[in-house]
Amino acid sequence: MGANGIFTAGDEVVLRICRTTAPPEQAIWLAGELLRRGVRVPPAVRDTPFRSGDLAVFAVARIEPVGQVDWHEVGEMIARVHTIEPAVVIGHHPLPWCGSFQWWDFPKLLVEVGELIDGPARRALAAAIERCWPLVEASRAELTVVCHGDVHPGNVLPTAAGMVLLDWDLLCFGPPAWDHAALMTWSDRWGGVPKVYEAFAEGYGRSLRGVPAAEAFAELRLVAATLMRVRAGLTDLAAAAEAGRRLRWWRGDPDAPAWQAQ
Protein backbone atom coordinates (compact mmCIF):
# COMPACT_ATOMS: atom_id res chain seq x y z
CA MET A 1 0.00 0.00 0.00
CA GLY A 2 1.24 3.44 -0.95
CA ALA A 3 -0.21 6.00 -3.30
CA ASN A 4 -1.85 2.96 -4.86
CA GLY A 5 -3.11 -0.30 -3.43
CA ILE A 6 -2.06 -3.31 -5.51
CA PHE A 7 -3.81 -6.66 -5.15
CA THR A 8 -3.38 -9.88 -7.12
CA ALA A 9 -6.55 -11.45 -8.52
CA GLY A 10 -5.52 -14.87 -9.74
CA ASP A 11 -2.44 -15.60 -11.81
CA GLU A 12 -3.07 -13.18 -14.68
CA VAL A 13 -4.63 -10.02 -13.22
CA VAL A 14 -3.62 -7.30 -10.78
CA LEU A 15 -6.10 -4.80 -9.36
CA ARG A 16 -4.73 -1.31 -8.81
CA ILE A 17 -6.84 0.85 -6.51
CA CYS A 18 -6.27 4.57 -6.20
CA ARG A 19 -7.98 7.80 -5.30
CA THR A 20 -8.90 9.61 -8.48
CA THR A 21 -7.87 13.18 -9.24
CA ALA A 22 -9.16 12.94 -12.82
CA PRO A 23 -11.55 10.68 -14.75
CA PRO A 24 -10.00 7.20 -14.43
CA GLU A 25 -10.69 6.40 -18.08
CA GLN A 26 -7.84 8.77 -18.88
CA ALA A 27 -5.28 6.37 -17.41
CA ILE A 28 -6.54 3.59 -19.68
CA TRP A 29 -6.27 5.90 -22.71
CA LEU A 30 -2.69 6.75 -21.72
CA ALA A 31 -1.66 3.10 -21.38
CA GLY A 32 -3.05 2.33 -24.82
CA GLU A 33 -1.32 5.33 -26.40
CA LEU A 34 2.03 4.44 -24.84
CA LEU A 35 1.82 0.81 -25.95
CA ARG A 36 0.97 1.96 -29.47
CA ARG A 37 4.18 4.01 -29.48
CA GLY A 38 6.38 1.15 -28.32
CA VAL A 39 6.58 2.15 -24.65
CA ARG A 40 6.06 -0.99 -22.58
CA VAL A 41 3.53 -0.52 -19.73
CA PRO A 42 1.16 -2.93 -17.96
CA PRO A 43 -1.78 -3.35 -20.38
CA ALA A 44 -5.34 -2.99 -19.17
CA VAL A 45 -7.39 -6.19 -19.30
CA ARG A 46 -10.65 -4.29 -18.93
CA ASP A 47 -11.34 -1.06 -20.78
CA THR A 48 -13.57 0.39 -18.09
CA PRO A 49 -12.44 1.00 -14.49
CA PHE A 50 -14.71 0.25 -11.55
CA ARG A 51 -15.59 3.31 -9.49
CA SER A 52 -16.75 3.65 -5.90
CA GLY A 53 -16.89 7.19 -4.56
CA ASP A 54 -13.46 8.72 -5.09
CA LEU A 55 -11.81 5.32 -5.56
CA ALA A 56 -11.12 3.68 -8.90
CA VAL A 57 -10.08 0.08 -9.55
CA PHE A 58 -8.09 -0.80 -12.67
CA ALA A 59 -7.68 -4.38 -13.88
CA VAL A 60 -4.26 -4.77 -15.51
CA ALA A 61 -2.19 -7.70 -16.67
CA ARG A 62 -0.10 -9.32 -13.96
CA ILE A 63 3.55 -9.17 -14.96
CA GLU A 64 6.22 -11.36 -13.40
CA PRO A 65 9.68 -9.82 -12.92
CA VAL A 66 12.57 -11.62 -14.59
CA GLY A 67 16.25 -10.67 -14.42
CA GLN A 68 17.79 -7.24 -13.87
CA VAL A 69 16.82 -3.79 -15.09
CA ASP A 70 18.34 -2.90 -18.46
CA TRP A 71 18.80 0.87 -18.12
CA HIS A 72 19.86 1.24 -21.75
CA GLU A 73 16.41 -0.03 -22.77
CA VAL A 74 14.73 2.26 -20.23
CA GLY A 75 16.56 5.20 -21.80
CA GLU A 76 15.32 4.16 -25.23
CA MET A 77 11.72 4.05 -24.02
CA ILE A 78 11.93 7.45 -22.31
CA ALA A 79 13.30 8.85 -25.57
CA ARG A 80 10.14 7.55 -27.25
CA VAL A 81 8.00 9.19 -24.58
CA HIS A 82 9.76 12.48 -25.28
CA THR A 83 8.75 12.33 -28.96
CA ILE A 84 5.06 12.60 -27.99
CA GLU A 85 3.76 16.10 -28.59
CA PRO A 86 2.08 17.54 -25.46
CA ALA A 87 -0.88 18.49 -27.68
CA VAL A 88 -1.53 14.78 -28.27
CA VAL A 89 -2.04 14.21 -24.54
CA ILE A 90 -3.89 17.42 -23.60
CA GLY A 91 -7.59 16.73 -23.63
CA HIS A 92 -7.07 13.03 -22.95
CA HIS A 93 -5.04 13.11 -19.72
CA PRO A 94 -3.89 15.77 -17.20
CA LEU A 95 -0.52 17.22 -18.18
CA PRO A 96 0.73 19.76 -15.60
CA TRP A 97 4.01 21.65 -15.75
CA CYS A 98 6.69 19.57 -14.02
CA GLY A 99 7.46 22.35 -11.54
CA SER A 100 3.86 22.69 -10.36
CA PHE A 101 3.67 19.63 -8.07
CA GLN A 102 3.13 20.34 -4.36
CA TRP A 103 6.38 18.63 -3.37
CA TRP A 104 8.19 21.14 -5.62
CA ASP A 105 6.79 24.17 -3.74
CA PHE A 106 10.00 24.95 -1.88
CA PRO A 107 8.92 28.22 -0.17
CA LYS A 108 5.92 26.45 1.35
CA LEU A 109 7.93 23.41 2.41
CA LEU A 110 10.60 25.57 4.05
CA VAL A 111 7.93 27.42 6.03
CA GLU A 112 6.40 24.11 7.15
CA VAL A 113 9.58 22.34 8.24
CA GLY A 114 12.35 24.97 8.35
CA GLU A 115 12.31 25.21 12.14
CA LEU A 116 12.89 21.46 12.39
CA ILE A 117 16.18 21.67 10.48
CA ASP A 118 19.47 22.78 12.04
CA GLY A 119 21.14 25.96 10.82
CA PRO A 120 23.92 24.51 8.61
CA ALA A 121 21.59 22.11 6.80
CA ARG A 122 18.89 24.75 6.39
CA ARG A 123 21.37 27.22 4.92
CA ALA A 124 22.67 24.60 2.48
CA LEU A 125 19.14 23.72 1.36
CA ALA A 126 18.20 27.38 0.94
CA ALA A 127 21.39 28.05 -1.04
CA ALA A 128 20.64 25.14 -3.39
CA ILE A 129 17.15 26.49 -4.03
CA GLU A 130 18.43 30.01 -4.64
CA ARG A 131 21.13 28.75 -6.98
CA CYS A 132 19.03 26.27 -8.96
CA TRP A 133 15.52 27.71 -9.16
CA PRO A 134 16.33 30.43 -11.76
CA LEU A 135 17.59 27.70 -14.11
CA VAL A 136 14.33 25.78 -13.63
CA GLU A 137 12.27 28.86 -14.43
CA ALA A 138 14.39 29.60 -17.48
CA SER A 139 13.80 26.05 -18.77
CA ARG A 140 10.14 26.92 -19.40
CA ALA A 141 11.27 28.77 -22.53
CA GLU A 142 13.24 25.77 -23.81
CA LEU A 143 12.06 22.59 -25.50
CA THR A 144 9.34 20.89 -23.43
CA VAL A 145 8.18 17.32 -23.89
CA VAL A 146 5.83 14.80 -22.32
CA CYS A 147 7.64 13.33 -19.28
CA HIS A 148 7.08 10.17 -17.25
CA GLY A 149 7.89 12.28 -14.22
CA ASP A 150 9.43 9.73 -11.84
CA VAL A 151 12.05 7.55 -13.52
CA HIS A 152 13.85 5.49 -10.87
CA PRO A 153 14.41 1.78 -10.11
CA GLY A 154 11.16 1.42 -8.15
CA ASN A 155 9.18 2.24 -11.27
CA VAL A 156 10.86 -0.19 -13.67
CA LEU A 157 10.00 -3.88 -13.87
CA PRO A 158 12.28 -6.24 -15.81
CA THR A 159 10.36 -8.97 -17.64
CA ALA A 160 11.06 -11.69 -20.18
CA ALA A 161 9.65 -9.38 -22.89
CA GLY A 162 11.73 -6.39 -21.80
CA MET A 163 11.52 -3.48 -19.39
CA VAL A 164 8.09 -2.26 -18.23
CA LEU A 165 7.61 1.31 -16.98
CA LEU A 166 5.26 1.66 -14.01
CA ASP A 167 3.53 4.51 -12.15
CA TRP A 168 2.53 7.22 -14.59
CA ASP A 169 0.77 9.26 -11.88
CA LEU A 170 3.30 12.10 -12.25
CA LEU A 171 2.94 12.42 -16.03
CA CYS A 172 3.68 16.04 -16.91
CA PHE A 173 5.36 18.25 -19.45
CA GLY A 174 8.75 19.85 -19.00
CA PRO A 175 12.30 19.83 -20.37
CA PRO A 176 13.83 16.40 -21.07
CA ALA A 177 16.07 16.96 -18.03
CA TRP A 178 13.10 16.28 -15.75
CA ASP A 179 13.21 12.56 -16.64
CA HIS A 180 17.02 12.44 -16.35
CA ALA A 181 17.33 14.20 -13.01
CA ALA A 182 16.51 11.40 -10.55
CA LEU A 183 18.94 8.94 -12.12
CA MET A 184 21.75 11.49 -12.32
CA THR A 185 22.23 11.20 -8.54
CA TRP A 186 21.03 7.62 -8.06
CA SER A 187 24.40 5.88 -7.86
CA ASP A 188 26.24 8.31 -5.58
CA ARG A 189 23.47 9.69 -3.35
CA TRP A 190 20.97 6.81 -3.18
CA GLY A 191 23.45 3.96 -3.11
CA GLY A 192 22.34 2.59 -6.47
CA VAL A 193 24.46 0.34 -8.65
CA PRO A 194 27.24 2.22 -10.49
CA LYS A 195 26.72 3.68 -13.95
CA VAL A 196 22.91 3.56 -13.87
CA TYR A 197 22.60 7.01 -15.38
CA GLU A 198 25.35 6.40 -17.93
CA ALA A 199 23.48 3.32 -19.27
CA PHE A 200 20.20 5.24 -19.32
CA ALA A 201 21.78 8.19 -21.14
CA GLU A 202 23.37 5.90 -23.73
CA GLY A 203 19.98 4.38 -24.48
CA TYR A 204 18.34 7.80 -24.51
CA GLY A 205 20.84 9.06 -27.05
CA ARG A 206 22.67 11.70 -25.00
CA SER A 207 23.84 12.52 -21.51
CA LEU A 208 22.75 15.73 -19.78
CA ARG A 209 25.58 15.74 -17.27
CA GLY A 210 27.14 19.18 -17.17
CA VAL A 211 24.02 20.84 -18.61
CA PRO A 212 23.20 23.57 -16.07
CA ALA A 213 19.41 23.11 -16.12
CA ALA A 214 19.70 19.32 -15.79
CA GLU A 215 22.14 19.60 -12.89
CA ALA A 216 19.73 22.09 -11.26
CA PHE A 217 16.78 19.71 -11.60
CA ALA A 218 18.87 16.89 -10.14
CA GLU A 219 19.92 18.95 -7.11
CA LEU A 220 16.42 20.28 -6.48
CA ARG A 221 15.02 16.75 -6.52
CA LEU A 222 17.41 16.03 -3.65
CA VAL A 223 16.15 19.15 -1.86
CA ALA A 224 12.54 18.03 -2.33
CA ALA A 225 13.33 14.48 -1.20
CA THR A 226 14.90 15.84 1.98
CA LEU A 227 12.17 18.33 2.87
CA MET A 228 9.43 15.77 2.24
CA ARG A 229 11.14 13.28 4.59
CA VAL A 230 11.46 15.94 7.26
CA ARG A 231 7.74 16.65 6.97
CA ALA A 232 6.84 12.96 6.98
CA GLY A 233 9.00 12.56 10.08
CA LEU A 234 6.52 14.61 12.08
CA THR A 235 4.30 11.51 12.30
CA ASP A 236 6.57 8.64 11.19
CA LEU A 237 9.64 7.59 13.17
CA ALA A 238 11.21 5.74 10.22
CA ALA A 239 10.82 8.84 8.05
CA ALA A 240 12.36 10.98 10.80
CA ALA A 241 15.39 8.68 10.95
CA GLU A 242 15.81 8.84 7.18
CA ALA A 243 15.45 12.64 7.25
CA GLY A 244 18.32 12.73 9.73
CA ARG A 245 20.52 10.71 7.36
CA ARG A 246 19.75 13.07 4.49
CA LEU A 247 20.40 16.20 6.54
CA ARG A 248 23.88 14.91 7.42
CA TRP A 249 24.78 15.15 3.75
CA TRP A 250 23.48 18.71 3.47
CA ARG A 251 25.63 19.68 6.47
CA GLY A 252 28.68 18.48 4.55
CA ASP A 253 29.34 15.46 6.77
CA PRO A 254 31.99 13.41 4.92
CA ASP A 255 30.68 10.25 6.57
CA ALA A 256 27.05 10.86 5.59
CA PRO A 257 25.48 7.52 4.57
CA ALA A 258 23.68 6.82 1.31
CA TRP A 259 20.02 7.76 1.34
CA GLN A 260 17.31 5.11 1.41
CA ALA A 261 14.20 5.33 -0.74
CA GLN A 262 11.04 4.93 1.32
Sequence and secondary structure as in RCSB ss.txt:
>XXXX:A:sequence
MGANGIFTAGDEVVLRICRTTAPPEQAIWLAGELLRRGVRVPPAVRDTPFRSGDLAVFAVARIEPVGQVDWHEVG
EMIARVHTIEPAVVIGHHPLPWCGSFQWWDFPKLLVEVGELIDGPARRALAAAIERCWPLVEASRAELTVVCHGD
VHPGNVLPTAAGMVLLDWDLLCFGPPAWDHAALMTWSDRWGGVPKVYEAFAEGYGRSLRGVPAAEAFAELRLVAA
TLMRVRAGLTDLAAAAEAGRRLRWWRGDPDAPAWQAQ
>XXXX:A:secstr
  SEEEEE SSSEEEEEEE SS THHHHHHHHHHHHTT     BSSSS EEETTEEEEEEE     S   HHHHH
HHHHHHTTS HHHHTTTS   BGGGSGGG HHHHHHHHGGGS HHHHHHHHHHHHHHHHHHHHGGGS  EEE S 
 SGGGEEEETTEEEE   TT EEE THHHHHHHHTHHHHS   TTHHHHHHHHHT   TT HHHHHHHHHHHHHH
HHHHHHHTTT HHHHHHHHHHHHHHTT TT       
